[in-house]
């Protein structure tokens, strides 16, 4: 499972601190930031468990940042 979050994290130092804390609290998650994306994306992947998006958002907010789940957009082509 992969969950993608839109954040307001701007600096690599902040991203590294958040990733370190996420990995400490949720050792079964693999997470990374894409700060070059306009939405400053946080991707969280977990193979064997569901991802607790609310807990991730709460942690990020506790550290003074904003995060929200980036909703999936499915595009259907007419055949």
DSSP file (Angstrom, degrees, kcal/mol; ACC not computed):
  #  RESIDUE AA STRUCTURE BP1 BP2  ACC     N-H-->O    O-->H-N    N-H-->O    O-->H-N    TCO  KAPPA ALPHA  PHI   PSI    X-CA   Y-CA   Z-CA
    1    1 A X              0   0    0      0, 0.0    45,-2.4     0, 0.0     2,-0.4   0.000 360.0 360.0 360.0 142.6    0.0    0.0    0.0
    2    2 A X  E     -A   45   0A   0     43,-0.2     2,-0.4    49,-0.0    43,-0.2  -0.996 360.0-168.8-128.8 134.1    1.2    3.5   -0.8
    3    3 A X  E     -A   44   0A   0     41,-2.8    41,-2.7    -2,-0.4     2,-0.4  -0.977   8.7-156.7-120.3 137.4   -0.3    6.7    0.7
    4    4 A X  E     -A   43   0A   0     -2,-0.4    66,-3.3    66,-0.4     2,-0.4  -0.950   8.0-165.5-119.2 132.8    0.7   10.1   -0.8
    5    5 A X  E     -AB  42  69A   0     37,-2.9    37,-2.2    -2,-0.4     2,-0.5  -0.924  17.6-139.2-120.4 140.9    0.5   13.3    1.2
    6    6 A X  E     +AB  41  68A   0     62,-3.1    62,-2.0    -2,-0.4     2,-0.2  -0.852  37.6 174.2 -90.2 130.3    0.6   17.0    0.1
    7    7 A X  E     - B   0  67A   0     32,-2.2    60,-0.2    33,-0.5    34,-0.0  -0.774  43.7-132.9-131.3 175.0    2.7   18.9    2.7
    8    8 A X        +     0   0    0     58,-1.3     2,-0.4    -2,-0.2    32,-0.1   0.071  58.6 134.1-114.4  22.2    4.1   22.3    3.3
    9    9 A X        +     0   0    0     31,-0.4    -2,-0.1    57,-0.3     3,-0.0  -0.609  25.0 172.2 -72.4 123.5    7.6   21.0    4.2
   10   10 A X        +     0   0    0     -2,-0.4     2,-0.4     1,-0.1    -1,-0.2   0.732  48.6  63.4-107.1 -27.5   10.1   23.2    2.3
   11   11 A X     >  -     0   0    0      1,-0.1     4,-2.1     0, 0.0     3,-0.3  -0.809  68.9-134.9-114.4 143.7   13.5   22.3    3.5
   12   12 A X  H  > S+     0   0    0     -2,-0.4     4,-2.8     1,-0.2     5,-0.2   0.857 105.7  58.8 -60.3 -37.8   15.5   19.1    3.3
   13   13 A X  H  > S+     0   0    0      1,-0.2     4,-1.9     2,-0.2    -1,-0.2   0.917 108.4  45.2 -59.6 -42.9   16.6   19.4    7.0
   14   14 A X  H  > S+     0   0    0     -3,-0.3     4,-2.4     2,-0.2    -1,-0.2   0.909 112.3  51.7 -66.1 -41.7   13.0   19.4    8.1
   15   15 A X  H  X S+     0   0    0     -4,-2.1     4,-2.8     1,-0.2     5,-0.2   0.912 108.6  50.8 -61.7 -43.1   12.1   16.5    5.8
   16   16 A X  H  X S+     0   0    0     -4,-2.8     4,-2.6     2,-0.2    -1,-0.2   0.914 110.3  49.4 -62.2 -43.2   15.0   14.4    7.1
   17   17 A X  H  X S+     0   0    0     -4,-1.9     4,-2.2    -5,-0.2    -1,-0.2   0.920 113.2  46.7 -62.1 -43.8   13.9   15.0   10.7
   18   18 A X  H  X S+     0   0    0     -4,-2.4     4,-2.8     2,-0.2    -2,-0.2   0.916 112.6  49.0 -65.9 -42.8   10.3   14.0    9.9
   19   19 A X  H  X S+     0   0    0     -4,-2.8     4,-2.7     2,-0.2     5,-0.2   0.921 110.4  51.8 -62.2 -43.9   11.4   10.9    8.0
   20   20 A X  H  X S+     0   0    0     -4,-2.6     4,-1.7    -5,-0.2    -1,-0.2   0.920 112.9  44.9 -59.0 -44.4   13.6    9.9   10.9
   21   21 A X  H  X S+     0   0    0     -4,-2.2     4,-2.6     2,-0.2     5,-0.3   0.905 111.6  52.0 -68.7 -40.9   10.8   10.3   13.3
   22   22 A X  H  X S+     0   0    0     -4,-2.8     4,-2.9     1,-0.2    -2,-0.2   0.927 111.5  47.1 -58.9 -44.6    8.3    8.5   11.1
   23   23 A X  H  < S+     0   0    0     -4,-2.7    -1,-0.2     1,-0.2    -2,-0.2   0.828 112.0  51.1 -68.3 -30.9   10.7    5.5   10.7
   24   24 A X  H  < S+     0   0    0     -4,-1.7     3,-0.4    -5,-0.2    -2,-0.2   0.915 118.9  35.6 -70.1 -43.1   11.3    5.5   14.5
   25   25 A X  H  < S+     0   0    0     -4,-2.6     2,-0.4     1,-0.3    -2,-0.2   0.832 130.8  31.1 -80.1 -33.7    7.6    5.4   15.3
   26   26 A X    ><  +     0   0    0     -4,-2.9     3,-2.1    -5,-0.3    -1,-0.3  -0.723  67.3 174.0-126.5  78.8    6.5    3.3   12.4
   27   27 A X  T 3  S+     0   0    0     -2,-0.4    -1,-0.1    -3,-0.4    -4,-0.1   0.637  77.1  60.3 -68.0 -12.1    9.4    0.9   11.6
   28   28 A X  T 3  S+     0   0    0     -3,-0.1    19,-0.4     2,-0.0     2,-0.3   0.418  90.4  89.4 -92.9   1.0    7.4   -1.0    9.0
   29   29 A X    <   -     0   0    0     -3,-2.1     2,-0.5    -7,-0.2    17,-0.2  -0.728  61.3-155.4 -95.2 146.9    6.8    2.1    6.9
   30   30 A X  E     +C   45   0A   0     15,-2.8    15,-3.1    -2,-0.3     2,-0.3  -0.993  26.6 176.6-115.9 121.4    9.2    3.3    4.1
   31   31 A X  E     +C   44   0A   0     -2,-0.5     2,-0.3    13,-0.2    13,-0.2  -0.931  12.1 166.5-130.7 149.2    8.8    7.1    3.6
   32   32 A X  E     -C   43   0A   0     11,-2.0    11,-3.1    -2,-0.3     2,-0.3  -0.986  24.1-129.3-154.8 157.9   10.4    9.8    1.5
   33   33 A X  E     -C   42   0A   0     -2,-0.3     2,-0.4     9,-0.2     9,-0.2  -0.796   2.1-158.7-106.0 149.7    9.8   13.4    0.4
   34   34 A X  E >   +C   41   0A   0      7,-2.9     7,-1.1    -2,-0.3     3,-1.0  -0.829  18.9 171.5-121.0  89.2    9.8   14.9   -3.0
   35   35 A X  T 3  S+     0   0    0     -2,-0.4     5,-0.1     1,-0.2    -1,-0.1   0.622  71.1  67.4 -76.7 -12.5   10.4   18.5   -2.2
   36   36 A X  T 3  S+     0   0    0      5,-0.1    -1,-0.2    -3,-0.1     2,-0.2   0.696  82.1  91.9 -79.3 -18.0   10.9   19.5   -5.8
   37   37 A X  S X  S-     0   0    0     -3,-1.0     3,-2.0     1,-0.1    -3,-0.1  -0.499  88.0-122.4 -73.1 145.3    7.2   18.7   -6.5
   38   38 A X  T 3  S+     0   0    0      1,-0.3    -1,-0.1    -2,-0.2    -3,-0.0   0.760 114.8  49.7 -61.7 -24.1    4.9   21.7   -6.2
   39   39 A X  T 3  S-     0   0    0     -5,-0.1   -32,-2.2   -33,-0.0    -1,-0.3   0.364 106.8-128.2 -94.7   4.4    2.9   19.8   -3.5
   40   40 A X    <   -     0   0    0     -3,-2.0   -33,-0.5   -34,-0.2   -31,-0.4   0.951  37.3-142.5  45.6  65.6    6.0   18.8   -1.5
   41   41 A X  E     -AC   6  34A   0     -7,-1.1    -7,-2.9   -35,-0.2     2,-0.5  -0.269  23.0-162.7 -69.5 135.8    5.0   15.2   -1.6
   42   42 A X  E     -AC   5  33A   0    -37,-2.2   -37,-2.9    -9,-0.2     2,-0.5  -0.990  12.6-164.1-111.4 122.0    5.5   12.7    1.2
   43   43 A X  E     -AC   4  32A   0    -11,-3.1   -11,-2.0    -2,-0.5     2,-0.5  -0.919   5.0-171.9-108.0 131.7    5.1    9.1    0.1
   44   44 A X  E     -AC   3  31A   0    -41,-2.7   -41,-2.8    -2,-0.5     2,-0.4  -0.989   3.3-173.3-124.6 128.3    4.6    6.4    2.6
   45   45 A X  E     +AC   2  30A   0    -15,-3.1   -15,-2.8    -2,-0.5     2,-0.3  -0.942   7.6 174.3-122.3 142.3    4.8    2.7    1.6
   46   46 A X        -     0   0    0    -45,-2.4   -17,-0.1    -2,-0.4     5,-0.1  -0.961  12.7-169.5-147.9 129.1    4.0   -0.3    3.7
   47   47 A X  S    S+     0   0    0    -19,-0.4    -1,-0.1    -2,-0.3   -18,-0.1   0.897  85.4  27.4 -85.6 -42.9    3.9   -3.9    2.5
   48   48 A X  S    S+     0   0    0    -20,-0.2     2,-0.3     2,-0.1    -1,-0.1   0.522 117.5  43.8-104.9  -7.0    2.3   -5.8    5.4
   49   49 A X  S    S-     0   0    0    -21,-0.2     2,-0.2   -48,-0.1    -3,-0.1  -0.885  81.8-102.2-133.7 162.3    0.2   -3.3    7.2
   50   50 A X        -     0   0    0     -2,-0.3     2,-0.5     1,-0.0    -3,-0.1  -0.524  42.8-111.8 -78.1 157.0   -2.3   -0.5    6.4
   51   51 A X        -     0   0    0     -2,-0.2     2,-1.5    -5,-0.1     3,-0.2  -0.799  16.0-139.6 -95.4 128.7   -1.0    3.0    6.7
   52   52 A X     >  +     0   0    0     -2,-0.5     4,-1.9     1,-0.2     3,-0.2  -0.669  25.5 176.5 -88.3  85.9   -2.4    5.1    9.5
   53   53 A X  H  > S+     0   0    0     -2,-1.5     4,-2.7     1,-0.2     5,-0.2   0.868  76.7  55.9 -60.9 -38.6   -2.8    8.4    7.6
   54   54 A X  H  > S+     0   0    0      1,-0.2     4,-2.5     2,-0.2    -1,-0.2   0.900 107.6  48.6 -62.6 -40.3   -4.4   10.2   10.6
   55   55 A X  H  > S+     0   0    0     -3,-0.2     4,-2.3     2,-0.2    -1,-0.2   0.886 112.1  49.1 -67.0 -38.4   -1.4    9.3   12.8
   56   56 A X  H  X S+     0   0    0     -4,-1.9     4,-2.4     2,-0.2    -2,-0.2   0.934 112.4  47.4 -65.5 -46.1    1.0   10.6   10.1
   57   57 A X  H  X S+     0   0    0     -4,-2.7     4,-2.6     1,-0.2    -2,-0.2   0.915 111.7  51.1 -61.2 -43.4   -0.9   13.8    9.7
   58   58 A X  H  X S+     0   0    0     -4,-2.5     4,-2.4    -5,-0.2    -1,-0.2   0.915 110.2  49.2 -61.3 -43.7   -1.1   14.3   13.5
   59   59 A X  H  X S+     0   0    0     -4,-2.3     4,-1.1     2,-0.2    -1,-0.2   0.930 112.3  47.5 -61.3 -46.1    2.7   13.8   13.8
   60   60 A X  H  <>S+     0   0    0     -4,-2.4     5,-2.2     1,-0.2     3,-0.4   0.899 112.7  49.2 -64.0 -40.5    3.4   16.3   11.0
   61   61 A X  H ><5S+     0   0    0     -4,-2.6     3,-1.9     1,-0.2    -1,-0.2   0.876 105.1  58.1 -66.7 -36.8    1.0   18.8   12.5
   62   62 A X  H 3<5S+     0   0    0     -4,-2.4    -1,-0.2     1,-0.3    -2,-0.2   0.779 104.3  53.4 -62.0 -25.4    2.6   18.4   16.0
   63   63 A X  T 3<5S-     0   0    0     -4,-1.1    -1,-0.3    -3,-0.4    -2,-0.2   0.326 127.9 -99.5 -93.2   7.1    5.9   19.4   14.4
   64   64 A X  T < 5S+     0   0    0     -3,-1.9     2,-0.2     1,-0.3    -3,-0.2   0.621  86.0 111.2  90.9  14.2    4.4   22.6   13.0
   65   65 A X      < -     0   0    0     -5,-2.2     2,-0.4    -6,-0.1    -1,-0.3  -0.683  60.6-122.9-115.7 170.6    3.7   21.5    9.4
   66   66 A X        +     0   0    0     -2,-0.2   -58,-1.3    -3,-0.1     2,-0.3  -0.902  29.0 170.7-113.4 142.1    0.6   20.8    7.4
   67   67 A X  E     +B    7   0A   0     -2,-0.4     2,-0.3   -60,-0.2   -60,-0.2  -0.990   5.1 175.7-148.0 144.8   -0.2   17.5    5.6
   68   68 A X  E     -B    6   0A   0    -62,-2.0   -62,-3.1    -2,-0.3     2,-0.2  -0.992  39.8 -98.1-145.5 148.8   -3.2   16.1    3.8
   69   69 A X  E     -B    5   0A   0     -2,-0.3     2,-0.8   -64,-0.2   -64,-0.3  -0.464  34.3-132.2 -66.0 131.6   -3.8   12.9    1.9
   70   70 A X        -     0   0    0    -66,-3.3   -66,-0.4    -2,-0.2    -1,-0.1  -0.792  28.6-128.5 -86.3 113.7   -3.6   13.5   -1.8
   71   71 A X        -     0   0    0     -2,-0.8     2,-0.2     1,-0.1    -1,-0.0  -0.290  19.2-109.2 -67.7 145.0   -6.6   11.9   -3.2
   72   72 A X        -     0   0    0      1,-0.0     2,-0.6     2,-0.0    -1,-0.1  -0.518  27.3-155.1 -70.0 136.9   -6.3    9.4   -6.1
   73   73 A X        -     0   0    0     -2,-0.2     2,-0.6     2,-0.0    -1,-0.0  -0.973   6.5-162.4-116.0 119.6   -7.6   10.7   -9.4
   74   74 A X        -     0   0    0     -2,-0.6     2,-0.6     2,-0.0    -2,-0.0  -0.893   1.6-159.5-105.4 124.5   -8.7    8.0  -11.8
   75   75 A X        -     0   0    0     -2,-0.6     2,-0.5     2,-0.0    -2,-0.0  -0.906   5.3-160.9-105.6 122.5   -9.0    8.9  -15.4
   76   76 A X        -     0   0    0     -2,-0.6     2,-0.4     2,-0.0    -2,-0.0  -0.885   7.1-147.1-104.2 129.5  -11.2    6.6  -17.5
   77   77 A X        -     0   0    0     -2,-0.5     2,-0.5     2,-0.0    -2,-0.0  -0.761  19.6-120.8 -92.3 139.7  -10.8    6.7  -21.3
   78   78 A X              0   0    0     -2,-0.4    -1,-0.0     1,-0.1    -2,-0.0  -0.674 360.0 360.0 -77.9 128.1  -13.9    6.1  -23.4
   79   79 A X              0   0    0     -2,-0.5    -1,-0.1     0, 0.0    -2,-0.0   0.456 360.0 360.0 -89.7 360.0  -13.2    3.1  -25.6
